[in-house]
Amino acid sequence: MAKKRTKTRDNEDEGRITEEEVEQWFEEEEDEEELPEDSNEPIEAKYAASQIRVVRSTIDFTLHTLKQSLNDPNYINISPEYQRRTRWDRKRRSQLIESFLMNIPVPPIFLFENQYNQYEAMDGRQRLETIRDFLDNNFALTGMEFFKELNGRRYNDLNATIQRGLLRRSITAIVLLAETTRPENSEHDVRMILFRRLNTGGARLNPQEMRNALYPGKFNRMLADTARSDLFTRIWRIPQQTPDENEKIPKELNRNAMYRNMADCELVLRFFAIRETIQNNLKGSIRSLLDKCMDRHSTDSQKHVDRLSEQFMTCLRILDETFDGDPFVLPQTGRLSRPLFDALMVALSLSPDRDPAAEKDGVQERLSDALSEPRKYNILIGRGNTVEAIKDRVELADEILG
């Protein structure tokens, strides 16, 4: 018989995923890339095939023009669904408005032209959101240093002279139109490459924050909603959802490394990306497979997204019951394990008719035995983040689940 799994709830702080672990997760996506099959291709041919030609132009937008443009997603799309979890606070937003009032130069924004005269923001999204929200009268100024008299005032509270002066201020937009000779199924997403290179703000976006920005839609929203479910947050030791957290993020939640960096959303995404990679024998680095999964599902219907969410939650509920409320925890350390999560969740989803909870003692014993055997431990936990390593991991998890 398997030993009873001991709860670790009294030591939740010790068992939570740390900032360093999250950073390592994101680094592994890039460091563990697999060499493409055509890696022996002559460098000249590879260079010619992979050329990206970027055409650049410059537009100076007055804030008066932006007032109309930013409320028309068919002209400038700043992705209303996009919300980076570490957003500018009201003081920083107010200081941007004060910079415009003082006629202090503001760094340019970068736009990507999808179609003629239709743009999406690639860098400068916080500045654009601030401009839109202030001109729409959605927040009051605070922390002003030069115009202290304006603290507490919204746009509509400003006198007509100041309003006209503000609307005459401008911000430069560098517009990029990218063309590539690579086919659509290329390893390289041009927008993603440009977004990474142009992501020059104070705090660089991590890979999941970039996906969140570039692939808004029902699937993206489902990832965030699923990651805030009571079951997921309990298992991953993230503060649970509160009714008003979209308006004001609780301090404890914002201190959680997984939530703050959207690593919780990426965990949910990994389930779908890895499962589809195995089902369809997809190739590439983990990072590119995650990117492509977001792209592939970006136009999913609500009905399809709901079905995907239920598949994820069903697997999570079964494993939670199978492992007595502590799935994905390494018994020796009490630490949560992302490789174990990947392996058990995907293995179960690929054989949905079985019920490991019905024989949980046997499943727990097989997992304990595997973790105590160096070769199997290395497959489950120790090996890298490549597609082949993950496939081996899922195969072993399949044996463990019985």
Long-range contacts (C-beta under 8 A, 24 or more apart in sequence): 1-361, 1-365, 2-361, 2-362, 2-364, 2-365, 2-368, 3-364, 3-368, 4-324, 5-323, 5-324, 5-326, 5-329, 5-331, 5-364, 7-324, 7-325, 7-326, 8-326, 8-329, 8-334, 11-334, 12-237, 14-334, 15-237, 15-329, 15-334, 15-335, 15-336, 16-237, 16-238, 16-256, 16-257, 16-258, 16-336, 17-236, 17-237, 17-257, 17-258, 17-263, 17-336, 18-257, 19-257, 19-261, 21-257, 22-257, 22-258, 22-261, 22-263, 25-263, 25-266, 25-338, 26-206, 26-207, 26-208, 26-261, 26-263, 28-286, 28-384, 28-385, 29-207, 29-285, 29-286, 29-287, 29-290, 29-385, 30-285, 30-287, 31-385, 32-285, 32-286, 32-384, 32-385, 32-386, 32-389, 33-285, 33-286, 33-287, 33-386, 34-283, 34-284, 34-285, 34-386, 34-387, 34-388, 36-187, 36-283, 37-283, 48-181, 49-181, 49-182, 50-182, 50-188, 51-180, 51-181, 52-178, 52-179, 52-180, 52-188, 52-190, 52-193, 53-178, 53-179, 53-180, 54-176, 54-177, 54-178, 54-194, 55-176, 55-177, 55-178, 55-179, 56-174, 56-175, 56-176, 56-177, 57-174, 57-175, 57-177, 58-172, 58-173, 58-174, 58-175, 59-111, 59-172, 59-173, 59-175, 60-170, 60-171, 60-172, 60-173, 61-170, 61-171, 61-172, 61-173, 62-167, 62-168, 62-169, 62-170, 63-100, 63-131, 63-135, 63-166, 63-167, 63-168, 63-169, 63-170, 63-171, 64-167, 64-168, 66-128, 66-131, 66-132, 66-135, 66-171, 67-131, 67-132, 67-135, 67-167, 70-128, 70-131, 70-132, 71-132, 71-136, 74-118, 75-117, 75-118, 75-119, 76-111, 76-119, 76-120, 76-121, 76-128, 77-118, 77-119, 77-120, 77-121, 78-120, 78-121, 78-125, 78-128, 78-129, 78-132, 79-120, 79-121, 79-125, 79-213, 79-216, 80-216, 81-216, 81-217, 81-220, 81-221, 82-125, 82-212, 82-213, 82-216, 83-212, 84-125, 84-126, 84-205, 84-209, 84-212, 84-213, 85-249, 85-254, 85-259, 85-260, 85-261, 85-262, 86-203, 86-254, 86-260, 87-126, 88-126, 88-130, 90-139, 90-140, 90-142, 90-143, 91-142, 91-143, 93-130, 93-133, 93-134, 93-139, 94-139, 94-141, 94-142, 94-143, 94-144, 95-143, 95-144, 95-145, 96-127, 96-130, 96-131, 97-130, 97-134, 97-141, 97-166, 98-141, 98-144, 98-145, 98-146, 98-147, 98-150, 100-166, 100-169, 101-146, 101-147, 101-150, 101-162, 101-165, 101-166, 101-169, 102-146, 102-147, 103-169, 106-171, 107-200, 108-171, 108-172, 108-173, 108-174, 109-171, 109-172, 109-173, 109-174, 110-173, 110-174, 110-175, 110-176, 110-198, 111-173, 111-174, 111-175, 111-176, 112-175, 112-176, 112-177, 112-178, 112-191, 112-194, 113-175, 113-176, 113-177, 119-173, 119-175, 122-176, 122-191, 122-194, 122-195, 122-198, 122-199, 123-195, 123-198, 123-199, 123-200, 123-201, 124-173, 124-201, 125-213, 126-201, 127-171, 131-171, 135-167, 187-284, 187-285, 187-288, 189-288, 189-291, 189-292, 189-295, 192-291, 206-261, 206-262, 207-266, 207-287, 207-290, 207-291, 208-261, 208-262, 208-263, 208-265, 208-266, 208-269, 209-261, 209-262, 211-266, 211-269, 211-290, 211-291, 211-294, 212-262, 212-265, 214-294, 215-294, 215-295, 215-298, 216-298, 217-297, 217-298, 217-299, 217-300, 218-300, 218-301, 218-302, 218-305, 219-294, 219-297, 219-298, 219-300, 219-305, 219-308, 220-294, 220-298, 221-305, 222-305, 222-306, 222-308, 222-309, 223-265, 223-268, 223-269, 224-265, 225-309, 226-268, 226-309, 226-312, 226-313, 227-264, 227-265, 227-267, 227-268, 228-264, 229-313, 231-313, 231-316, 231-317, 231-320, 232-264, 232-268, 232-316, 233-264, 234-325, 235-316, 235-320, 235-325, 235-326, 235-327, 235-328, 235-336, 236-264, 236-267, 236-336, 237-336, 238-264, 266-290, 267-338, 267-341, 268-312, 269-293, 269-294, 270-338, 270-341, 270-342, 271-312, 271-315, 271-342, 271-345, 271-346, 271-349, 272-297, 272-308, 272-312, 274-342, 274-346, 274-390, 274-394, 275-346, 275-349, 275-350, 277-387, 277-390, 278-346, 278-350, 278-391, 278-394, 279-350, 282-387, 283-387, 284-387, 285-386, 286-385, 286-386, 286-387, 286-390, 289-387, 311-349, 311-352, 312-345, 312-349, 314-352, 315-345, 315-348, 315-349, 315-352, 316-345, 318-348, 318-355, 318-356, 318-357, 319-344, 319-345, 319-348, 319-356, 321-357, 321-360, 322-356, 322-357, 322-360, 322-363, 322-364, 323-360, 323-363, 323-364, 324-360, 324-364, 330-371, 330-381, 331-368, 331-371, 332-371, 337-381, 339-380, 339-381, 339-383, 339-393, 340-380, 340-381, 340-397, 342-390, 342-393, 342-394, 343-380, 343-390, 343-393, 343-394, 343-396, 343-397, 344-397, 344-400, 344-401, 346-394, 346-397, 347-394, 347-395, 347-397, 347-398, 347-400, 347-401, 348-401, 350-394, 350-398, 351-398, 351-401, 354-401, 354-402, 356-401, 356-402, 359-402, 362-402, 363-400, 363-401, 363-402, 366-399, 366-400, 366-402, 367-400, 370-396, 370-400
